[in-house]
C-alpha cells in the first residue's frame, strides 16, 4: 500500500510538472503566483486538476441543531430552500494550489528557455574546508578512537595467540589494539554571488513598470540561486540621487524629480569595490529604467563607468528598459552603440508583462 501511494504521488507530481511547463509563460506574466513560502517553496495555482474527494448526496432531512425548534421537539424533514438565485449551466473551475521547490522551478525554467548552466567567473573562489576521514591508524586522539576496529584487532590478537575462549568470549583490548580514525582537510570551493538591482523611481516609473521589475527579479533570483551556494541581493533606487534600500522599499517607492543614472552606477561600483572583490564573488548588476536620463553628459559618464570600471569587475551587466508612456527610451540606444557588443552585457526592451519571458531569456541565456 505504501509503495502504491508513493507511485500515485510521483505520478501526480509528474502531472503538475507537465502543467507548469506547458503554462510557464503564463505563470511568468502573472504577478500573483510570485509568492515565496518560507525559504524554499512558492505556491502556483494549477487549474483543471481535480484530485479525488468525497462527494455527499442531498440531505433528505434536517439534522440535530438545524432550523428553528424547542428542546424536545421531534425531528422532521426539512423544507427549507437550499439557496437563492438561479442555477448556472456552466461547470465550475477547479483550482488546486501546489507547493513547488524553488530548485525544481529553476529546472523547469531552464528546460523551457533552454538556459545554459552558468559558469562562474574566474578561477578564484571562496574556499571553505571540511574534514574527511580517510582511514585508521594505531595512534591518535582518544576522541577519534574507532571502537569497532579496536575490538576487531583485539579479537584477531587473542585468536592468534590462542587466548580466545569461545565458551567465555571476553575481549579485552590492550594498548596495541587501539585504532583511531585518520582525517585530512579537504578544500570545498563555494561559488558565491551578489545581485545588485538598480531601478529608476522617478515619476515616469509607475506601478505597472515596478510590477514588471518585481516579477522579473524573482525569476532572476530563482535561476541564480540554483547555481550559487550563497546569493546576496542588494537594492538601489535612484532619481537624481541614488541610495540603497531594502527589498520592500525597492518595489514600493514612488518619487518624482529628474533622473541621473550615473548616481546609481557610482553607488553600485562603491559596493563592488568595498564588499565584493571580483576574485571571490560573482557580481550581477541589473538596472531597470524607462530610458530617460538627465543629460547626454550624464549618459557619457555612465558609459565611461561601465567600460572602464564596472564591466571588468562583473560576470554580467544587464539593462532592462521598461516601456513607459512618459519615458523617451533613449538610454538603451546609447548603450547599444557603446557597450552592447561586449560579451558580458545583456540589453532588453520590456514593453509589457508579455515581454518578461523573452527578457529573462535575454538576460540568463548568456550562461555568464
N, C-alpha and C positions, 0 to 999 in steps of 0.2 A: 504493500500500500504506500509506504514511504517513497519507494522508487517511482511509483506511478505519479505521485504528487509532484515529485521533482521533475519528471518528464513533462507533465502538464504545465508546470511553472516555466520551464525552459521554452516550451513551445509558445506560451503566451508572451514571454519576453522577446522572442523572435518576431512575433506579430507586431508588437509595439515598436520594435526597432525598425521593421519594414515600414510602418506607418509614419514614423518620424522621418525616415529617409525620403519617402515619397512626398512628404509635405514640408520638407525642411525650409524651402524658400518662403513658404507662407509663414512658418514659425519665426523665421529671421525677421520678417517685416512686422510681426505683431509684438508690440512692446509689452503686453500684459503677461506673456509667457516668460519674460526675463525676470525671474524672481528666485534668488538663492534660498535654499532651505538648509540652514546650518552652514557648514563649510563645503560640503561635498555634493549636494543634490539641488536640483531645480525641479519645479513642477511644470509639466507640459500637458495641456488638455489634448486628449486623443479622441476625436469624435467617432461615432458609429461603431464603437466596440462595446458589445453588450456581454457582460460576464454573467455566469449562472446565478440565479437568485430565486428566492421563494416568491410565489405569487398566490395571494389569498383570494378565495372566492367571495361572492357577495354575502354580506351578513344578513340573515333572514330574520333575526330577532335582536332586540336590544340586550345589552349585557349589563352586568351589575354596575351601578353608578352612572348609567346613561339616561338622559332625559329627566323630566320632572317626576316627582313622586314623593311619597312619605315612607318612613320606615314601616315595614310590614306589608306594603302593597305587593300583590303577586306580580311576577314578571310577565310581560305580554309582548307580542310582536310590535316592533316599532313601525311607525307610519310616517316618519319624517322624510324630507327631501334630502337626497344625497348631496346636493349642491345647487347652485343657482347659475343662470346663464345658459346659453345654447351650447350644445355639444359640437365639438370640432370634428372635421373629417380627416385631417392630416395626421400622420404618425409623428410622435414626438421625437426629438433628437436626444440620443443617449450620449452623455458626456462622462468619460472616465478620466480621472487625473492620475498620472503615474509619476513616480519619482525616478529620475534618471541621473545616475552618477555623472559628474562633470567630465570625467575622463572618457566615459562611453560617448557622451555627447560630442566631445572633441574628435573622437574616432569617426563618428558619423559625418561631422563637418568636413574632416579631411578626406573621407571617401567621396563625398558628393562634389566637393570643389576640386578634387584631385590635387590637394595641397601637398607639397613635398615636405619631408622631415626637415626641421631646422638644424642647420649645422652651426654650433656655437662659434662665435668669432674668436680667432686667435688660438694659441696653444696653451696659454696660461689659464689656470683655473683656481678657484678657491679649493684648497686641499684640506680635507679632514682625514683623520686616521682612525682605524678601528683595530682591535686585537683579533687575531686569528690563531686558533690553536692548531698546531701543526704536527704534534706527536707527543711522545713521552720520553722522560729521561730519568736516570737514577737519582737525581738531585734537583732541588728546587724549593720554593716556599711551601710551608705546610698548607696554606690556603688553596694551593693548586694540586694537592695530593689526589691522585687518581685511585680511588678506593678499590674499584673493580680490578684494575690491572695489578694493584698491590697484592690483593688476595690471590689472584691467579698465579702471580710469581711465587708467593709463599706456598701454594699448593704444589706447583712444579718442584720446588726445592724439597718439600717433605716427601713427595713420591720418589724423587731421585735418590734421596738419602735413606729411604726405607722407613722413615719415622711416621708415615701417614697410616692411621688406623681407621679403616673404613667402618668398623663397628662403633668407633667413637670418633667421628670426624671433627676433630678440633683443629682449627688452622690458626696458628699464632705467627703473624708476620714479624720478622726481625728487621733491623735497620737496612740491611742489604736488599730486602724485598720491596722497599718503598719505591713507588714510581710516581712521577709528577708530570703534569701537563706542561708542554713547552709551547711557546707562543712567539709571535712576531707582529710588529706593527705593519699594517697594510695601508698604503695611501688610498684614499677614497675621494676621487675628484668629484666635486659638486659644481655644476654649472648654474650660477645664479644670474638673474636678470632683473632689470628695472624698466618699467614702462613710465614714461613721463608724458602725461596728457596735457595738452595746451589747448585752450579754447577762447575764442573771441566772445566776450559777453557784452559788447556794445549794443545799442538799441536795435540794430538791424538783425540781431540773432534772437529770434522768437522762441516760444515754447516748442513749436514743431521741429525747429532746427536742433534744439537741445535734445529732444527725444530721439532724433536720428543718431546723434553722437552717443547717447546713453546706450542704445541698442547695439551699435557697432562696437563700442568699447567692451561690452560684455563678451561678445564673441571673440574679440582680440584677446582678452584675458583668458578665456576658456582654452584657446589654442596654445597660447604661450605657457600656461600652467602645465600642460601636458608634457612639455619638453624641458622644463626647468624645475629643479627641486625647490628652489626658492624664487618667488616672484614678488617684487615690491612694486607698488603703484604710487606715483606722485602726481599731484594735480596743480595746474597753473591756470589762472584766469587772467584775462587782460582786456583792457580797453586802451587808453593811452598809457596806463601804468599796469605792470604785472605784479601779481602776488600769489603765493602758494596758499591753497585752501584744502579742506578735507573733501572727500568724495561727494557728500551730500550737498555741500555748498557749491561744488563744481557744477552740478547738474541743475541747481535751482536758483542760481544768482542771475538777476536781470539788472543791468545797469544801462546807462546812456553815456553819451560822450563820444569822443573821437577814438580812433584805433591806431595804435603804434605797435606793430607786430614785433619789432626788434626788442621791445621790453621783455616779451615772453622768451625770446631766444637767448637773451642775456641771462635771465634767471635760470633757464634750463642748463645753460653752459656752466653757470656757477655751481649748480647741483652736481653735474657730472664731474667737474674738476675737484670738488670738495669731498663728495661721498662715494663716487662710483668710478674707480680707476679702470680704464678700458682693458688693462691686462687681467683684471679679475672679474669684471662684470660685463654682461651683455646688455647693451643700452638700446632702448627703443623709444625715441621721441615721436609722438603723434600730435599733429597740430590740426585743429579744425577751425575754419572761419568761413565767412561768406565772400571773401576775396577783396574786401576793401582794406586799404591801408592809408595812413595819413598823408604820405607824400612819396614821390619817386625816390627822394633821397633816403627815406627810411627803408624802402624796398631794396635799394642798393646796399644798405648796411646789413639787412637780413641775408642777402646773397653772400656778402663777404664773410659774415659769421658762419654761415653754412659751409662754404667752400674751404675756409682756412682752419676752422676750429671744431665745428660740430661734426661734420661728416667723417673726418679722420678718426673720431673717437667713438662712433656708434656702429651698431650692426646694420640698422636700417632707419632711415628717416622717412616718415610718412606724412603727407599733407592731404587732408580731405577737405574739399571745398563744398560746403553745403549751400545749395541754391536758396537764395532769399530774394524777395521782391525789392529789397532795398539795397542789396549788395551789387557792386559793379562786376565782380568776378575777374578782376584784372590780375590778382596776385598769382594765380596758378599759371597764367600765361607767361608771367615773368620768370617763374620757377622752371617752366618747361624749357625756356630759352637758355637759362643759366646753369641749372644743376640737374635738369631732367634726364640727360643721358647717363648719369652716374649709376653704377650697379646697386649701390645701397640707398637709392632714392625711389620712392613709390608715390605717384601723384594720382589722385582720384577725384572726379567730379560727381557729387551725390545730389541728384535732382530731387529725389523724394525717397520714401521708405522702400519702394520697389528697387531702388538702385543700391541699397545696402548690400545685397547679396553679391553683386558684381564688385562692389568696392572692397569687401572682405577678401575676395579672391585676388584683387589687385595688390592689396597690402601683404597678405600672408602667402601668396603664391610664389614669392621670390625665394623662399627657403633660407632666408638670411637669419 
